[in-house]
Amino acid sequence: MSPTAEVDVLEALAGLPTVAHPAASPGGDEVALYYDGTGRNELHVLDTETGDLDRWSDGEVPRNARWPVMWAADGDRVFFHRDEAGDEQNDIHAIDRDGTVEPVVEMDGQCVLTGVDGDGSRIVFGSSRDGQMNVYARDLVTGETTKLTDYDRAVWGAHLSPDGERIAYATNETDDYDNQDAYVASVEQCATGSPPPAGGDASNPRNLGLGEVGAECEPAGWGPESDRLLVSDNTPDLGRAGVYDLGTEDVTWLGDGAYDERAVAFVDGERVLASRDREAVTVPVVYDLATGEGRELDLPEGVASTGWAYTDSDLGDGRVLFEHTTATRRTELLAYDLDDDSYETLLEADHGPFEPDDFADAEYVTVESDGVPDTVQAAVEHDPYDELEIGALLYDSGARPSPLIVNPHGGPMARDAKSFDIYTQVLAMRGYSVLQVNYRGSTGRGREFKERLLDDWGGAEQGDVATAAESVVDERDWIDDERVVVFGGSYGGYSAYWQSVQYPDLYDAGVAWIGLSDLEDMYENTMPHFRTELMEKYLGTPEDSPDLYEERSPVTHVENVDSPLLVVHGVNDRRVPVSQARIVREALEDAGYEGGETGDFEYEELGEEGHASSDQTQKLRLFRLLDDFLDRRVGAPAAAETE
C-alpha cells in the first residue's frame, strides 16, 4: 500500500472490484460478466470495441458470484444461476438488456446450465432434482423439461453439439469407483426413449471407450461440424488432450506427455486449446491439428484460463478471451490473438488504493516428505509413506519476525497456484506470512499423485502439510516458531481441524472455516453428487468403512486440541453442512473446553451465507473475524486498526 494512503486495510481489500465468469456473446462483440464495482455483485456487459461497461442488473442476480453465466442464442439475454442466500440450490433465470428478469428453470435441488442450442429453442443443464446429478433439457418454446440421463453416479459436463442433436458428458458405470468415461448420446432418443435409427450409433448413449478402466476421461467440447469431440484423459498418468472422430471412432492424442494437460475446446476446425499445469502456474496451449505441434501462449507467468466453455470465450477472428492473474495482480480480461500471439487488455484489474508491489509475492518451494513429520502424531500413528517431492507457495509478509499461517487448499481435487488470493493478501497485509502446500492428492501432477489420497484422508497428505511447515520454520530464521497457525476452508477446513488434533505441538492456533469434522455426518447430509463423487470415491461408504470414517474424523480426537481454535461456518452451506461445525462445538463442550473470546475455542455461524461468498460485505465480515481472532490469540505484527 502506498505510504500516504490512510484507509481501513481490511475494508479496502474486501472492496476491491472483482470480475467473475466472463462470457463472450454469440457475435463476440460483447462480454457478459459479474462485477461488483458498486459494492454489490451485478451483471455487466462489456463492449469489446469501446471498452464501455454497461450494468444490466440492479440487485436481481446473486450476491455471491460462484456460478457462471451464459448467453442466449439471440445475444439479447443472459442466463444466470440464482440460489437462496448462498445455499447453491440453483434455479436458472434470464435477464435481458432492459433489466427484465424471468425464471427459466425452477426445480428442487441444484441446477447447473451447461449448453444453449444455437437456434435458441432449448437449453441443457444438470440437476439433482431426483437425487443424483443428471442431465435435463428445457424447451424454451413450450416450457417442457425432459430428463435425458438417469445414472446412479453423477453426470458431469453435458456439452451440447453445435447442431443441437447430441450431448457429450462424463459418468461412471463400472465397479471401479475411480473410473470416469466419456459418453455421447442423441438428445431426441434420450428424450423419447426410442431406439437408435438404422445405421446410427450402436447404442444410445454410447460409451466412447477411451482410456483404461480406473482412469478419468471427459469431453471438453465439440468440433464446429459436430463430427469430432475434444476429450481429456489421464490413462498415462499425466493428463492429455485428444480429438475423437465420431465417424471413424479414432482418437488422436496431442502433446508429448511432459506436463499435466487438460482439453479446453476447439478454436476452429484446425486448432484446439488446452490448459497446461507446471509447478505453480497454469499456461494455455494451442495445438495445430494438421501437424500436432503445440505452443504455450505468450503470457506473463501466472494463471490464465478461458471461461465456462470456449463458446463463451470466442471473440472471433482468431481471438480468445482469457482471464489472467498473478500472485500480485488481480484478474484482468485479455483478448489474445492466436495468429500473431499479441493480446490487448479489455478490462484492467482494479487494485483500489494499492499497487501490485504492495502485495506479497509467491515463492515456489519444495520439500521431501514421507508423510510423517517430526512432530508427534497425537491422533493416528502412521508409518512412513513413499517419499515424494511436495511443492508449496510461500508468501513473505515482510514482518520480522513473522508469524506463519499454514493454509492448506480445499478440494481436495485442487491445487494452489500463482494467482491472486485475497485471503492470502489479507493475512500478509496484517503481517502474517502464508504457506500453501500442494500435498499428495492435489491436481496438476497427474493421476498417480492425485490418487494417493484415496482411502487416506487424514494420512500422508496431512503429514505433507506438517512437514512443509516444519521445513519453512526450520530454514527461514525470520519465521516466528512460537506463532504458527493453521487456517483453511472446506477440505482446507478439514485440514485445519486435523492438523489441530493430529499435530497439536506444531500450532499455536487454528481456524477451521466451513470445514469437515465428522465424516459420517458429512456423508449423510451433503448433496448427492458430493456424497458419491467425493465421500464414496475417496473413502467408501460409512457402512463399508466404519473404522476409517470414525478414525479420520477430527471430532473423534477433539481432546487433542491444545491451542485456541476458531470455528466459522455459513448456516446455508449445502456442500459442507453447518452440522459439521455444530458437532465440533458440542464435542468440545462435552470434553470440557470453554467457548468464548477468552476460552479454549471460539464459534461463529455466518447468516445469509453458504459455502463461502464473494460478496464484499460478507467477505469483510470474515476478514474482521479472522483478523480479530489472530490479533488477540497470536498477536498481529500490523495493527488491526486504520493505517
C-alpha positions as CSV (number, residue, x, y, z in Angstrom):
1,M,0.0,0.0,0.0
2,S,1.3,3.5,-0.8
3,P,2.8,5.2,2.2
4,T,0.4,8.1,2.2
5,A,-2.7,6.1,1.9
6,E,-4.9,6.3,5.0
7,V,-7.5,3.5,4.7
8,D,-9.0,0.7,6.6
9,V,-6.9,-2.1,5.1
10,L,-9.5,-4.9,5.6
11,E,-12.3,-2.8,4.2
12,A,-10.2,-1.7,1.2
13,L,-9.2,-5.3,0.4
14,A,-12.8,-6.6,0.7
15,G,-13.9,-3.7,-1.5
16,L,-11.5,-4.4,-4.4
17,P,-13.7,-4.8,-7.5
18,T,-13.8,-8.3,-8.8
19,V,-14.6,-9.7,-12.2
20,A,-16.1,-13.2,-12.5
21,H,-17.3,-15.6,-15.2
22,P,-16.8,-13.6,-18.3
23,A,-18.7,-15.0,-21.3
24,A,-18.4,-13.8,-24.9
25,S,-21.6,-13.1,-26.8
26,P,-22.6,-15.2,-29.8
27,G,-21.2,-12.4,-32.1
28,G,-18.0,-11.9,-30.0
29,D,-18.5,-8.2,-29.7
30,E,-19.7,-8.2,-26.1
31,V,-18.7,-9.9,-22.9
32,A,-21.2,-10.6,-20.1
33,L,-19.6,-10.8,-16.6
34,Y,-20.2,-10.4,-12.9
35,Y,-18.6,-7.2,-11.5
36,D,-19.0,-5.6,-8.1
37,G,-17.7,-2.1,-8.6
38,T,-20.8,-0.7,-7.0
39,G,-20.1,-2.8,-3.8
40,R,-22.6,-5.5,-4.8
41,N,-22.3,-8.2,-7.4
42,E,-24.2,-7.2,-10.6
43,L,-24.4,-8.5,-14.2
44,H,-22.5,-6.2,-16.6
45,V,-21.9,-6.3,-20.3
46,L,-18.6,-5.1,-21.8
47,D,-18.3,-3.7,-25.3
48,T,-15.1,-5.2,-26.7
49,E,-14.5,-2.4,-29.1
50,T,-15.3,0.7,-27.0
51,G,-14.5,-0.8,-23.5
52,D,-17.8,0.5,-22.2
53,L,-19.1,-1.5,-19.2
54,D,-22.9,-1.4,-19.1
55,R,-24.7,-2.7,-15.9
56,W,-27.8,-4.7,-16.8
57,S,-28.9,-5.8,-13.3
58,D,-29.9,-3.9,-10.2
59,G,-29.9,-6.4,-7.4
60,E,-31.6,-9.3,-9.3
61,V,-28.5,-11.5,-9.6
62,P,-27.0,-13.4,-6.6
63,R,-24.7,-11.5,-4.2
64,N,-22.3,-14.4,-4.4
65,A,-20.8,-14.8,-7.9
66,R,-20.0,-18.5,-7.6
67,W,-21.8,-19.8,-10.6
68,P,-21.2,-18.9,-14.3
69,V,-23.4,-17.0,-16.8
70,M,-24.2,-17.9,-20.4
71,W,-25.6,-16.0,-23.3
72,A,-28.9,-16.9,-25.0
73,A,-28.6,-17.7,-28.7
74,D,-30.0,-14.3,-29.8
75,G,-27.4,-12.4,-27.9
76,D,-30.1,-10.3,-26.1
77,R,-30.4,-12.3,-22.9
78,V,-28.1,-13.8,-20.4
79,F,-28.8,-16.9,-18.3
80,F,-27.7,-16.9,-14.7
81,H,-28.0,-19.1,-11.6
82,R,-29.9,-17.9,-8.6
83,D,-30.0,-19.6,-5.2
84,E,-31.3,-18.6,-1.8
85,A,-28.7,-16.8,0.4
86,G,-25.8,-18.9,-0.9
87,D,-27.4,-22.4,-0.5
88,E,-26.4,-23.4,-4.0
89,Q,-29.8,-24.9,-4.7
90,N,-29.8,-23.0,-8.0
91,D,-32.6,-22.3,-10.3
92,I,-31.9,-20.8,-13.8
93,H,-33.0,-17.3,-14.6
94,A,-32.5,-14.9,-17.6
95,I,-32.0,-11.2,-17.8
96,D,-32.4,-9.0,-20.9
97,R,-30.9,-5.7,-21.9
98,D,-33.6,-3.6,-20.1
99,G,-33.1,-5.5,-16.9
100,T,-36.2,-7.7,-17.1
101,V,-35.6,-11.0,-15.2
102,E,-37.6,-14.1,-15.6
103,P,-37.3,-17.6,-14.2
104,V,-36.4,-20.3,-16.8
105,V,-36.0,-23.4,-14.7
106,E,-37.3,-23.7,-11.2
107,M,-36.7,-27.2,-9.8
108,D,-35.7,-28.8,-6.5
109,G,-32.1,-29.5,-6.0
110,Q,-29.1,-27.9,-7.7
111,C,-29.4,-26.8,-11.4
112,V,-26.3,-26.0,-13.5
113,L,-26.7,-24.7,-17.1
114,T,-24.2,-26.4,-19.5
115,G,-25.5,-25.6,-23.0
116,V,-27.7,-23.4,-25.2
117,D,-29.0,-24.6,-28.6
118,G,-27.8,-22.5,-31.4
119,D,-31.3,-21.9,-32.7
120,G,-32.4,-20.7,-29.2
121,S,-35.0,-23.5,-28.9
122,R,-33.7,-25.2,-25.7
123,I,-31.1,-25.3,-23.0
124,V,-29.3,-28.3,-21.5
125,F,-28.5,-28.4,-17.8
126,G,-27.5,-30.7,-14.9
127,S,-29.8,-31.1,-12.0
128,S,-30.0,-33.1,-8.7
129,R,-33.8,-32.9,-8.7
130,D,-34.3,-36.7,-8.5
131,G,-31.5,-37.3,-6.0
132,Q,-28.4,-37.6,-8.3
133,M,-26.9,-35.1,-10.7
134,N,-28.2,-36.0,-14.2
135,V,-28.9,-34.1,-17.5
136,Y,-32.1,-32.4,-18.5
137,A,-33.3,-30.3,-21.4
138,R,-35.7,-27.4,-21.3
139,D,-37.7,-26.5,-24.3
140,L,-37.7,-22.7,-24.3
141,V,-40.8,-22.5,-26.5
142,T,-43.1,-25.0,-24.8
143,G,-41.6,-24.8,-21.3
144,E,-41.4,-28.5,-21.1
145,T,-38.5,-30.1,-19.2
146,T,-37.2,-33.6,-20.2
147,K,-34.8,-35.8,-18.3
148,L,-32.1,-37.0,-20.7
149,T,-30.0,-39.3,-18.4
150,D,-30.6,-41.4,-15.4
151,Y,-27.4,-42.7,-13.7
152,D,-26.7,-43.7,-10.2
153,R,-23.3,-41.9,-10.4
154,A,-23.2,-38.1,-11.1
155,V,-23.1,-36.9,-14.7
156,W,-20.8,-34.1,-15.5
157,G,-20.5,-31.7,-18.5
158,A,-23.4,-32.3,-20.9
159,H,-21.9,-30.4,-23.8
160,L,-24.5,-29.8,-26.5
161,S,-23.3,-30.3,-30.1
162,P,-23.4,-27.2,-32.4
163,D,-26.2,-28.9,-34.5
164,G,-28.2,-29.4,-31.3
165,E,-28.6,-33.1,-31.9
166,R,-26.3,-34.8,-29.4
167,I,-24.8,-34.3,-25.9
168,A,-21.4,-35.4,-24.7
169,Y,-20.9,-36.0,-20.9
170,A,-18.9,-38.0,-18.4
171,T,-20.1,-40.5,-15.8
172,N,-19.1,-43.9,-14.5
173,E,-21.0,-47.3,-14.8
174,T,-18.1,-49.5,-13.8
175,D,-17.4,-51.1,-10.4
176,D,-14.2,-49.1,-10.2
177,Y,-15.1,-46.0,-8.2
178,D,-12.2,-44.1,-9.5
179,N,-13.2,-44.5,-13.2
180,Q,-14.9,-41.9,-15.4
181,D,-15.8,-42.4,-19.1
182,A,-16.9,-40.1,-21.9
183,Y,-20.3,-40.6,-23.5
184,V,-22.2,-39.4,-26.5
185,A,-26.0,-39.6,-26.8
186,S,-28.8,-38.4,-29.1
187,V,-30.9,-35.7,-27.4
188,E,-34.0,-36.9,-29.2
189,Q,-33.5,-40.6,-28.4
190,C,-32.8,-39.8,-24.7
191,A,-35.9,-37.6,-24.6
192,T,-38.2,-40.1,-26.2
193,G,-36.6,-43.4,-25.1
194,S,-36.7,-44.5,-28.7
195,P,-34.1,-47.0,-30.2
196,P,-31.3,-45.7,-32.4
197,P,-32.2,-45.3,-36.1
198,A,-30.9,-47.8,-38.6
199,G,-27.3,-47.0,-39.4
200,G,-26.9,-44.8,-36.3
201,D,-25.0,-45.3,-33.2
202,A,-24.7,-48.8,-32.0
203,S,-26.1,-47.7,-28.7
204,N,-27.7,-44.7,-27.1
205,P,-26.0,-43.4,-25.1
206,R,-22.6,-44.7,-26.3
207,N,-19.5,-45.0,-24.1
208,L,-16.6,-43.9,-26.3
209,G,-14.3,-46.4,-24.6
210,L,-11.3,-44.1,-24.3
211,G,-8.6,-44.8,-21.7
212,E,-8.3,-47.7,-19.3
213,V,-10.8,-48.6,-16.6
214,G,-9.8,-46.6,-13.5
215,A,-8.7,-43.6,-15.4
216,E,-10.7,-40.4,-15.8
217,C,-11.9,-39.4,-19.3
218,E,-14.2,-36.5,-20.0
219,P,-15.4,-34.4,-23.0
220,A,-14.4,-30.8,-23.3
221,G,-16.3,-29.6,-26.4
222,W,-17.4,-30.3,-29.9
223,G,-15.8,-29.5,-33.2
224,P,-17.7,-26.9,-35.3
225,E,-19.3,-29.6,-37.6
226,S,-20.4,-31.8,-34.7
227,D,-18.4,-34.6,-36.0
228,R,-15.4,-34.5,-33.6
229,L,-15.1,-34.3,-29.8
230,L,-12.3,-32.9,-27.8
231,V,-11.6,-35.0,-24.7
232,S,-9.3,-35.2,-21.7
233,D,-7.9,-38.4,-20.3
234,N,-5.3,-39.4,-17.6
235,T,-4.6,-43.0,-18.6
236,P,-0.9,-42.5,-19.0
237,D,-0.7,-40.7,-15.6
238,L,-0.3,-37.1,-16.7
239,G,-3.4,-35.7,-18.2
240,R,-3.7,-35.3,-22.0
241,A,-6.0,-33.8,-24.6
242,G,-7.2,-35.7,-27.6
243,V,-9.6,-35.4,-30.6
244,Y,-12.1,-38.2,-31.1
245,D,-13.6,-38.7,-34.6
246,L,-17.2,-39.9,-34.2
247,G,-17.2,-41.3,-37.7
248,T,-14.1,-43.4,-37.6
249,E,-14.1,-43.9,-33.8
250,D,-10.4,-43.0,-33.8
251,V,-8.7,-40.7,-31.3
252,T,-5.6,-38.5,-31.9
253,W,-3.7,-37.6,-28.7
254,L,-1.9,-34.3,-28.5
255,G,1.3,-33.3,-26.8
256,D,4.4,-35.1,-25.7
257,G,3.2,-36.1,-22.2
258,A,5.7,-33.9,-20.4
259,Y,3.1,-31.9,-18.4
260,D,-0.3,-32.5,-16.9
261,E,-2.7,-31.0,-19.5
262,R,-6.5,-30.7,-19.9
263,A,-8.5,-30.2,-23.0
264,V,-10.4,-26.9,-23.2
265,A,-12.1,-26.6,-26.7
266,F,-11.8,-26.3,-30.4
267,V,-10.8,-22.9,-31.6
268,D,-11.9,-23.7,-35.1
269,G,-11.7,-26.8,-37.3
270,E,-7.9,-26.6,-37.3
271,R,-6.8,-25.8,-33.8
272,V,-7.6,-26.7,-30.2
273,L,-6.9,-25.1,-26.8
274,A,-5.5,-27.0,-23.8
275,S,-4.5,-26.0,-20.3
276,R,-1.1,-26.9,-19.0
277,D,-0.1,-27.1,-15.3
278,R,3.6,-26.9,-14.3
279,E,4.8,-26.3,-10.8
280,A,2.5,-23.5,-9.7
281,V,1.5,-21.9,-12.9
282,T,-1.3,-22.6,-15.5
283,V,-0.5,-21.9,-19.1
284,P,-2.8,-22.0,-22.2
285,V,-1.5,-24.2,-25.0
286,V,-2.8,-24.1,-28.6
287,Y,-2.3,-27.2,-30.8
288,D,-2.3,-27.3,-34.6
289,L,-4.3,-30.4,-35.6
290,A,-2.7,-30.8,-39.0
291,T,0.8,-31.0,-37.6
292,G,0.2,-32.0,-34.0
293,E,2.5,-29.2,-32.9
294,G,1.6,-27.1,-29.8
295,R,2.9,-24.0,-28.2
296,E,2.4,-22.1,-25.0
297,L,0.7,-18.7,-25.3
298,D,3.0,-15.8,-24.6
299,L,1.5,-14.5,-21.3
300,P,3.2,-13.4,-18.1
301,E,3.8,-16.2,-15.5
302,G,0.7,-16.8,-13.5
303,V,-2.7,-18.4,-14.2
304,A,-4.6,-17.9,-17.4
305,S,-7.9,-19.6,-18.2
306,T,-10.9,-19.4,-20.6
307,G,-14.4,-19.2,-19.4
308,W,-17.0,-22.0,-18.8
309,A,-16.6,-23.2,-22.4
310,Y,-14.7,-22.0,-25.5
311,T,-18.0,-20.8,-27.0
312,D,-18.1,-18.4,-24.1
313,S,-14.5,-17.3,-24.9
314,D,-14.6,-17.0,-28.7
315,L,-14.3,-13.3,-29.7
316,G,-13.9,-14.2,-33.4
317,D,-11.1,-13.6,-35.9
318,G,-8.8,-16.0,-34.0
319,R,-9.1,-14.0,-30.7
320,V,-9.8,-15.7,-27.4
321,L,-11.0,-14.2,-24.2
322,F,-8.7,-15.0,-21.2
323,E,-8.8,-14.3,-17.5
324,H,-5.3,-13.7,-16.3
325,T,-3.9,-13.2,-12.9
326,T,-0.6,-13.4,-10.9
327,A,0.2,-13.7,-7.3
328,T,0.3,-9.9,-7.0
329,R,-2.1,-8.8,-9.8
330,R,-5.8,-9.3,-9.7
331,T,-7.8,-10.8,-12.5
332,E,-8.0,-8.9,-15.8
333,L,-9.6,-9.7,-19.1
334,L,-7.4,-10.2,-22.2
335,A,-8.2,-10.7,-25.8
336,Y,-5.5,-12.9,-27.2
337,D,-4.8,-13.2,-30.9
338,L,-3.7,-16.7,-31.7
339,D,-2.5,-15.8,-35.1
340,D,0.2,-13.4,-34.0
341,D,0.5,-14.0,-30.3
342,S,-0.4,-10.5,-29.4
343,Y,-3.0,-9.5,-26.8
344,E,-4.9,-6.5,-25.5
345,T,-6.4,-5.8,-22.2
346,L,-10.2,-5.5,-22.4
347,L,-10.8,-4.9,-18.7
348,E,-8.0,-3.9,-16.4
349,A,-7.7,-5.1,-12.9
350,D,-8.7,-2.5,-10.2
351,H,-6.3,-2.6,-7.3
352,G,-8.1,0.3,-5.4
353,P,-5.7,2.2,-3.1
354,F,-3.0,-0.4,-3.6
355,E,-0.3,-1.1,-6.2
356,P,0.7,-4.7,-7.2
357,D,4.0,-4.2,-5.4
358,D,2.1,-3.7,-2.2
359,F,1.1,-7.3,-2.3
360,A,3.2,-10.3,-1.1
361,D,4.6,-12.3,-4.0
362,A,4.7,-16.1,-4.1
363,E,7.9,-18.1,-3.9
364,Y,7.7,-21.7,-5.1
365,V,9.5,-24.1,-2.7
366,T,9.7,-27.8,-2.5
367,V,10.3,-30.3,0.4
368,E,10.9,-34.0,0.6
369,S,8.1,-35.7,2.6
370,D,7.3,-39.3,3.5
371,G,4.0,-38.2,5.1
372,V,5.3,-38.4,8.6
373,P,6.7,-35.2,10.1
374,D,9.0,-34.9,13.1
375,T,6.1,-33.5,15.2
376,V,4.4,-36.1,17.4
377,Q,1.3,-37.7,15.8
378,A,-1.3,-37.4,18.6
379,A,-4.4,-38.9,16.9
380,V,-3.3,-41.6,14.5
381,E,0.2,-43.0,14.1
382,H,1.3,-43.6,10.6
383,D,4.3,-45.5,9.3
384,P,6.3,-43.6,6.7
385,Y,4.8,-43.5,3.2
386,D,6.6,-43.1,-0.1
387,E,8.9,-40.1,0.0
388,L,7.7,-37.5,-2.6
389,E,8.7,-34.0,-3.6
390,I,5.9,-31.7,-2.4
391,G,5.6,-28.2,-3.9
392,A,4.4,-25.2,-1.9
393,L,4.0,-21.5,-2.2
394,L,5.5,-19.2,0.5
395,Y,4.3,-15.6,0.8
396,D,6.7,-13.4,2.8
397,S,4.7,-10.6,4.6
398,G,8.0,-8.7,5.3
399,A,7.4,-8.6,9.0
400,R,10.4,-9.6,11.2
401,P,9.9,-11.8,12.9
402,S,6.9,-13.1,11.0
403,P,4.2,-15.4,12.3
404,L,3.3,-18.2,9.8
405,I,-0.2,-19.1,8.6
406,V,-0.2,-22.6,7.1
407,N,-3.1,-22.5,4.7
408,P,-4.0,-25.9,3.1
409,H,-6.2,-25.7,0.0
410,G,-9.7,-27.1,-0.4
411,G,-10.9,-29.6,-2.9
412,P,-9.1,-31.8,-2.2
413,M,-9.1,-32.2,-6.0
414,A,-7.4,-28.8,-6.5
415,R,-4.1,-27.0,-6.0
416,D,-2.7,-23.7,-5.1
417,A,-1.1,-21.7,-7.9
418,K,0.4,-18.2,-8.6
419,S,-2.9,-16.4,-8.8
420,F,-4.2,-13.5,-6.7
421,D,-5.6,-14.9,-3.5
422,I,-7.5,-12.3,-1.5
423,Y,-7.3,-14.3,1.8
424,T,-3.6,-14.6,1.5
425,Q,-3.1,-10.9,0.8
426,V,-5.4,-10.0,3.8
427,L,-3.1,-12.1,6.0
428,A,0.1,-10.7,4.5
429,M,-1.1,-7.2,4.9
430,R,-1.6,-7.9,8.6
431,G,2.0,-9.1,8.8
432,Y,1.5,-12.9,8.6
433,S,3.5,-14.9,6.1
434,V,1.5,-17.7,4.4
435,L,2.4,-21.2,3.4
436,Q,0.2,-23.1,0.9
437,V,1.1,-26.7,0.4
438,N,0.2,-28.8,-2.7
439,Y,0.1,-32.1,-0.7
440,R,-0.2,-35.5,-2.3
441,G,-3.7,-35.7,-3.7
442,S,-3.5,-32.3,-5.3
443,T,-4.1,-31.8,-9.0
444,G,-1.6,-30.7,-11.6
445,R,0.8,-33.6,-11.2
446,G,-1.1,-36.5,-12.8
447,R,-3.3,-39.3,-11.8
448,E,-0.9,-41.3,-9.6
449,F,-0.1,-38.3,-7.4
450,K,-3.8,-37.4,-7.1
451,E,-4.9,-40.9,-6.3
452,R,-2.5,-41.1,-3.3
453,L,-5.3,-39.5,-1.3
454,L,-7.7,-42.4,-1.9
455,D,-8.7,-44.2,1.3
456,D,-6.3,-42.0,3.3
457,W,-7.8,-38.7,4.3
458,G,-6.0,-37.5,7.4
459,G,-2.9,-39.6,6.4
460,A,0.1,-38.8,4.3
461,E,-1.4,-35.6,2.8
462,Q,-1.7,-34.1,6.3
463,G,1.8,-35.2,7.0
464,D,3.0,-33.4,3.9
465,V,1.4,-30.2,5.2
466,A,3.0,-30.5,8.6
467,T,6.4,-31.5,7.1
468,A,6.3,-28.4,4.8
469,A,5.5,-26.2,7.8
470,E,8.4,-27.7,9.8
471,S,10.8,-27.1,6.9
472,V,9.8,-23.4,6.5
473,V,10.1,-22.8,10.2
474,D,13.5,-24.5,10.4
475,E,15.0,-23.0,7.3
476,R,13.7,-19.4,7.5
477,D,15.1,-17.7,10.6
478,W,12.7,-14.8,10.1
479,I,9.7,-17.1,10.9
480,D,8.5,-16.9,14.5
481,D,8.3,-20.5,15.5
482,E,6.1,-19.6,18.5
483,R,3.3,-18.1,16.3
484,V,2.4,-20.8,13.8
485,V,-1.3,-21.0,12.8
486,V,-3.3,-23.4,10.6
487,F,-6.2,-21.9,8.6
488,G,-8.2,-23.4,5.9
489,G,-11.7,-23.6,4.3
490,S,-13.7,-26.6,3.0
491,Y,-11.3,-29.5,2.7
492,G,-8.8,-27.0,3.9
493,G,-11.1,-26.6,6.9
494,Y,-10.9,-30.4,7.4
495,S,-7.1,-30.0,7.3
496,A,-7.2,-27.2,9.9
497,Y,-9.3,-29.5,12.2
498,W,-7.0,-32.4,11.5
499,Q,-3.7,-30.6,11.9
500,S,-5.0,-29.3,15.3
501,V,-5.8,-32.8,16.6
502,Q,-3.0,-34.7,14.9
503,Y,-0.1,-32.3,15.4
504,P,-1.1,-30.0,18.3
505,D,2.5,-29.4,19.2
506,L,3.2,-27.7,15.9
507,Y,0.5,-25.0,16.1
508,D,-0.3,-22.0,18.4
509,A,-3.8,-21.5,17.0
510,G,-6.2,-22.9,14.4
511,V,-9.0,-21.6,12.2
512,A,-11.4,-24.1,10.6
513,W,-13.7,-22.4,8.1
514,I,-16.6,-24.3,6.5
515,G,-14.6,-27.5,7.3
516,L,-15.4,-31.2,7.6
517,S,-15.3,-32.6,11.1
518,D,-17.5,-35.7,11.2
519,L,-17.2,-37.7,8.0
520,E,-20.3,-39.9,8.6
521,D,-22.5,-36.8,9.2
522,M,-20.9,-35.2,6.0
523,Y,-21.8,-38.3,4.0
524,E,-25.4,-38.3,5.3
525,N,-26.1,-34.6,4.8
526,T,-24.1,-33.3,1.8
527,M,-25.6,-33.0,-1.7
528,P,-25.9,-36.3,-3.6
529,H,-23.2,-35.7,-6.1
530,F,-20.7,-34.8,-3.3
531,R,-21.8,-38.0,-1.5
532,T,-20.9,-40.2,-4.4
533,E,-18.1,-38.3,-6.1
534,L,-16.3,-37.1,-3.0
535,M,-17.1,-39.2,0.0
536,E,-17.6,-42.7,-1.6
537,K,-14.9,-42.1,-4.2
538,Y,-12.3,-41.3,-1.6
539,L,-13.5,-43.2,1.5
540,G,-16.1,-45.7,0.5
541,T,-19.4,-45.6,2.5
542,P,-19.7,-45.5,6.3
543,E,-21.2,-48.9,6.1
544,D,-18.3,-50.3,4.2
545,S,-15.6,-48.4,6.0
546,P,-16.9,-47.6,9.5
547,D,-13.5,-47.6,11.2
548,L,-12.0,-45.3,8.6
549,Y,-14.9,-42.8,8.9
550,E,-14.5,-42.7,12.6
551,E,-10.7,-42.7,12.9
552,R,-10.2,-39.9,10.3
553,S,-12.9,-37.7,11.7
554,P,-11.3,-34.8,13.6
555,V,-14.2,-34.7,16.0
556,T,-13.2,-38.2,17.2
557,H,-10.0,-36.7,18.6
558,V,-11.1,-33.2,19.9
559,E,-9.4,-33.9,23.3
560,N,-6.1,-33.3,21.5
561,V,-6.8,-29.7,20.8
562,D,-4.2,-27.7,22.7
563,S,-4.4,-24.2,21.3
564,P,-7.2,-21.6,20.6
565,L,-9.5,-22.8,17.8
566,L,-11.8,-20.6,15.8
567,V,-14.7,-22.4,14.1
568,V,-16.6,-20.5,11.4
569,H,-19.4,-21.8,9.2
570,G,-22.1,-20.5,6.9
571,V,-25.6,-21.5,8.0
572,N,-26.8,-22.1,4.4
573,D,-23.9,-24.4,3.4
574,R,-25.2,-27.4,1.5
575,R,-21.8,-28.8,0.4
576,V,-20.4,-29.0,4.0
577,P,-23.5,-28.6,6.1
578,V,-23.4,-26.4,9.2
579,S,-24.0,-29.5,11.3
580,Q,-20.2,-30.1,10.9
581,A,-19.4,-27.1,13.0
582,R,-22.2,-27.7,15.5
583,I,-20.9,-31.2,16.1
584,V,-17.4,-29.9,16.8
585,R,-18.8,-27.3,19.2
586,E,-20.8,-29.9,21.1
587,A,-17.8,-32.3,21.3
588,L,-15.5,-29.6,22.6
589,E,-18.0,-28.6,25.3
590,D,-18.5,-32.2,26.2
591,A,-14.7,-32.6,26.5
592,G,-14.6,-29.7,29.0
593,Y,-13.4,-27.0,26.7
594,E,-14.8,-23.5,27.3
595,G,-16.0,-21.3,24.4
596,G,-15.7,-17.5,24.1
597,E,-13.1,-14.9,23.4
598,T,-11.1,-15.9,26.5
599,G,-11.9,-19.6,26.3
600,D,-10.4,-22.6,24.5
601,F,-12.4,-22.1,21.3
602,E,-14.5,-19.5,19.6
603,Y,-17.5,-20.2,17.4
604,E,-19.2,-18.2,14.7
605,E,-22.1,-19.0,12.4
606,L,-22.5,-16.7,9.3
607,G,-26.0,-15.9,8.4
608,E,-27.2,-15.5,4.8
609,E,-24.1,-17.3,3.6
610,G,-23.3,-20.8,2.3
611,H,-20.0,-22.4,1.2
612,A,-18.0,-19.1,1.2
613,S,-19.0,-16.0,-0.5
614,S,-17.7,-13.4,-3.0
615,D,-20.0,-10.7,-1.6
616,Q,-17.9,-7.7,-0.4
617,T,-19.9,-7.3,2.8
618,Q,-19.7,-11.0,3.7
619,K,-16.0,-11.2,2.8
620,L,-15.3,-8.2,5.1
621,R,-17.2,-9.9,7.9
622,L,-14.9,-12.9,7.6
623,F,-11.8,-10.8,7.3
624,R,-12.7,-9.0,10.5
625,L,-13.4,-12.2,12.4
626,L,-10.1,-13.7,11.3
627,D,-8.1,-10.6,11.9
628,D,-9.6,-10.1,15.4
629,F,-9.0,-13.7,16.4
630,L,-5.4,-13.7,15.2
631,D,-4.7,-10.4,16.8
632,R,-6.0,-11.5,20.2
633,R,-4.7,-15.1,20.2
634,V,-1.4,-14.8,18.3
635,G,-0.6,-11.1,18.0
636,A,-0.7,-9.3,14.7
637,P,2.6,-7.6,13.6
638,A,0.5,-5.0,12.0
639,A,-2.2,-3.1,14.0
640,A,-5.7,-4.1,13.1
641,E,-6.9,-0.5,13.2
642,T,-6.8,2.1,10.5
643,E,-3.4,2.7,8.9
